[in-house]
Amino acid sequence: MPDDAEPHDPSPPTSASSATLACDLLVVGSGAGGLAAAVTAAHLGLSVIVVEKESQLGGTTAWSGGWMWIPRNPLARAAGIEEDAARPLAYLRHELGAQFDEARARAYLDNGPRMVDFFQRHTALQFIDGNAIPDFHGRTPDASTGGRSVCAAPFDARRLGKHLHQIKPPLPETTLWGMGIASGRELRHFLDASTSPRSAWYVAKRLAAHARDRLLHGRGLRLVNGNALTGALAASAFEAGVQVLVDHAAGRLLRRGERVVGAVVESPAGRVRIEASRGVVLACGGFPHDTERLKALLPHAPTGREHWSAASRGNTGDGLRLGESVGGLVADDLAQAAALAPVSLVPRADGSVAHFPHLIERAKPGLIAVRRDGRRFVNEADSYYDFMRGLLAATPAGEPVEAWLICDAAFIRRFGLGAVKPAPIPHRRMLANGYLKQGRSLAELAAACGIDPDGLAGTVERYNAQARLGRDADFAKGETPYNRVQGEARPGLANPCMAAIERGPFYAVRVVAGSLGTFAGLRVDANARVLDRQGAPIAGLYAAGNDMASVMGGHYPSGGITLGPAMTFAWIAAHDAAGVACPSPTVSTPEPLFEEPIACTTR
């Protein structure tokens, strides 16, 4: 620290060139949890430094759908959707079972709406409602058919000014020529562009604007989904005076007595000591790319290399190790240690491989998933987490955890398949690099994939017969509200999630065991304070996002149960660090920003 700076000096340092910096609160990581904590703390009057080990901000949040599960949120209430606070709590109690932590669940549900109100009142972050998005498990008591979700509204990145290129762009394979596509109404326009003049005109305008932005600014300026969440939070942080240091990796926590008071970080210019009088928030994104911890906590990954996460590659368990180094404990008793999702491996021109999460197309009519025996094993329209649980249960010990998504020519023209885009985008490259398999007949497709041909033929015959009747007698596909909203209702279909697979050529993409991130984080209390082995808070140390043990206990009851708690507990942590009580909710009537929740990519 410079000689003229006091340990509690609230003014942020102007550069990282000194060997020592000082602030009130240090945040490690720049995803939704980290940036939400930083913005909230700055609003409460604290000086804040955010360190990010990657060269761009956003972590996995920047690649996400941007959805948050926040029951009784202000947008739902403004739309007239009111529910008793006991209902979402009861839903979680049913869903989480032995992993239900009432104190943390109540803290989350009580403060989630207040968090949304705070950000829409005081920051650049605005929201669109998910009032028609159901919970994943419609048969569970107290499940809702809507009103419990919000998403980041599209964000104009011009507000970032000189910081524009510090925001990590969306995962290329989920975009169209680098342009993010918002879930809901916008996605439908893109799917309908070849058949609807109105949609074609909408798409043409979006593409033209994106091309202009790339020409003039080097990237698109209309941010959507998790990229909008990242951009809006980052803009809010910069505007609030938060100092954000990229390419700075936290290596060691500093303690004074039993209190955490900062960290030593490695920067391009060398080692920097950052002293933080109010403590440190760990928000490094969990351990989806930490081979050793994957090996320890995921039974299907005995060497740690049998799991392909779609999370940011920089999320290597740094926060967990930092927390453990001062006595924190990583939860090892969750229902599942990772936010499971099927992932396909996409070869890139540079020789690298992208991990593509399959969140949208599985519920569309005309797709099935089979294992190597050619048989279905799950309701394909259920959540990505439930799909993977079904695949893990169906895979015999010693066999690789993999399946094939099967469709026909009509399906791939309409919806695409994984990283393969719908018509009129050609898929020759994906055939050439082996990502997409093709067969003029089902038998030829089976041979290309290593699937039992008789098993596949029998499965498709049975499935087609059921599709014509509109009833899946094997896995009840299309029978829950969540299934149906993810499908596509159209004339001639008795079930929005089922259509016959009958006109070749036929196509397949292989999916493997993957995730959107991890659940097993540091044990915390209802104020997001990291707990030691005796269950006592470690003074000055907080965890947020996936560095915090999931409040869902390793379950996945609805979309947005990663980002919703990340934002909420970060907001709570900032208040605790500032010594300010979380405010009571205010009556808010937000300006409605609506996006039709079709094929939402919730995380």
Secondary structure, 3 states (H helix, E strand, C coil): CCCCCCCCCCCCCCCCCCCEEEEEEEEECCCHHHHHHHHHHHHCCCCEEEEECCCCECHHHHHCCCEEECCCCHHHHHCCCCCCCHHHHHHHHHHHHHHCCHHHHHHHHHHHHHHHHHHHHHCCCCEEECCCCCCCCCCCCCCCCCCCEEEECCEEHHHHHHHHHHECCCCHHHCECCECCCCCHHHHHHHHCCCCHHHHHHHHHHHHHHHHHHHHHCCCCEECHHHHHHHHHHHHHHHCCCEEEECCEEEEEEEECCEEEEEEEEECCEEEEEEEEEEEEECCCCCCCCHHHHHHHCCCCCCCCCCEECCCCCCCCHHHHHHHHCCECECCCCCCCEEEEEEEEEECCCCCEEEEECCCHHHCCCEEEECCCCCECCCCCCCHHHHHHHHHHHCCCCCCCEEEEEEEHHHHHHHCECCECCCCCCCHHHHHCCCEEEECCHHHHHHHHCCCHHHHHHHHHHHHHHHHHCCCCCCCCCCCHHHHHHCCCCCCCCCCCCCCCCCCCEEEEEEEEEEEEECCCECECCCCEEEECCCCEEEEEEECHHHECCCCCCCCCCCCCCHHHHHHHHHHHHHHHHCCCCCCCCCCCCCCCECCCCCCCCC
